[in-house]
């Protein structure tokens, strides 16, 4: 793995970069907390979606690493969103983003090499229980 902190000197200022957010946790099962949730429109289709970020809580070795996901609110991709709502114990109607933020759940992840985003962690499954 790369160093977690790099010091760069420039003139009289010293800047330290925290590179921990660039570390990719391996594929696995993680207990996460939803840090943010934003309702928006998908760029390609304009369909409503939910953009979320989750912070790993367990295992402690990867605590603090962030996982991002985009979940469709209608159409063929809504099954993944339903699985996340089930894992959070949420109903399928009348939920606000505030109801999602702070929620804790288990996820199964995989690592992928994306032409658009580079190497990243992707949620494979939202786990109930």
C-alpha positions in Angstrom: 0.0 0.0 0.0 1.0 3.6 -0.5 2.1 5.8 2.4 -0.8 7.3 4.3 0.7 10.8 4.7 2.9 12.7 2.3 4.5 16.0 3.2 5.0 18.6 0.4 7.1 21.7 1.1 6.3 24.8 -0.8 7.9 28.2 0.1 7.2 28.8 3.8 4.1 26.6 3.9 4.0 22.9 4.7 1.1 20.8 3.4 0.4 17.3 4.5 -1.9 15.1 2.3 -3.9 12.4 4.0 -4.0 9.6 1.4 -6.1 7.2 3.4 -9.1 7.9 1.3 -7.3 6.6 -1.7 -6.7 3.2 -0.2 -9.1 0.6 -1.6 -10.3 -2.0 0.9 -10.3 -5.5 -0.6 -13.5 -7.2 -1.7 -15.4 -8.5 1.4 -18.2 -8.0 3.9 -18.3 -4.7 5.8 -20.5 -3.1 8.4 -21.1 0.5 7.2 -22.9 3.7 8.2 -24.6 5.8 5.6 -22.8 9.2 5.7 -24.8 11.0 3.0 -27.8 10.5 0.7 -28.8 12.8 -2.1 -31.8 12.4 -4.5 -30.9 13.4 -8.0 -31.4 12.6 -11.7 -29.2 10.0 -13.5 -27.0 11.8 -16.0 -27.6 9.3 -18.8 -31.3 8.7 -18.5 -32.7 11.5 -16.3 -34.4 8.9 -14.1 -34.5 9.6 -10.4 -31.8 8.0 -8.3 -30.2 8.1 -4.9 -26.5 8.9 -4.6 -25.1 7.6 -1.3 -21.8 7.4 0.5 -21.1 4.9 3.3 -18.3 4.8 5.8 -16.9 1.4 6.9 -17.3 0.9 10.6 -16.1 -2.8 10.8 -13.7 -4.4 10.5 -11.7 -1.8 12.3 -8.7 -2.3 9.9 -10.7 -0.5 7.2 -12.8 1.8 9.4 -13.2 5.2 7.9 -12.9 4.1 4.2 -15.7 5.4 2.1 -17.9 3.4 -0.4 -20.1 5.2 -2.9 -23.2 3.9 -4.7 -25.9 5.2 -7.0 -29.3 3.5 -6.6 -32.2 3.8 -9.0 -35.6 4.8 -7.6 -37.6 3.3 -10.5 -37.1 0.9 -13.4 -35.1 -2.3 -13.7 -32.4 -1.2 -11.2 -34.8 -0.5 -8.3 -34.2 -4.0 -6.9 -30.8 -3.0 -5.5 -32.5 0.0 -3.8 -35.1 -2.3 -2.4 -32.4 -4.5 -1.0 -30.7 -1.5 0.7 -34.1 -0.4 2.2 -34.6 -3.9 3.4 -31.2 -4.0 5.0 -31.9 -0.6 6.7 -35.4 -1.7 7.8 -37.0 1.1 5.9 -40.5 1.1 4.2 -40.6 1.5 0.4 -42.7 4.7 0.6 -42.5 8.1 2.3 -38.7 7.9 3.2 -36.6 11.0 3.2 -32.9 11.1 2.8 -32.6 12.1 6.4 -34.2 8.7 7.3 -31.3 7.0 5.4 -28.3 9.0 6.7 -27.0 7.4 9.8 -28.4 4.0 9.0 -26.2 1.1 9.5 -26.1 -2.1 7.5 -23.9 -4.9 6.1 -22.7 -4.8 2.5 -20.8 -7.3 0.3 -18.3 -5.5 -1.9 -16.2 -6.2 -4.9 -13.3 -4.3 -6.4 -13.6 -3.2 -10.1 -11.4 -1.4 -12.6 -13.7 1.3 -14.1 -12.6 3.2 -17.2 -14.5 6.2 -15.8 -13.5 6.0 -12.1 -10.4 3.8 -12.0 -10.0 1.1 -9.4 -12.8 1.3 -6.8 -14.9 -0.6 -4.4 -18.4 -1.4 -5.5 -21.4 -2.7 -3.5 -22.2 -6.1 -4.8 -25.0 -6.9 -2.4 -26.9 -5.2 0.5 -27.2 -7.8 3.3 -30.2 -8.2 5.6 -29.4 -9.2 9.2 
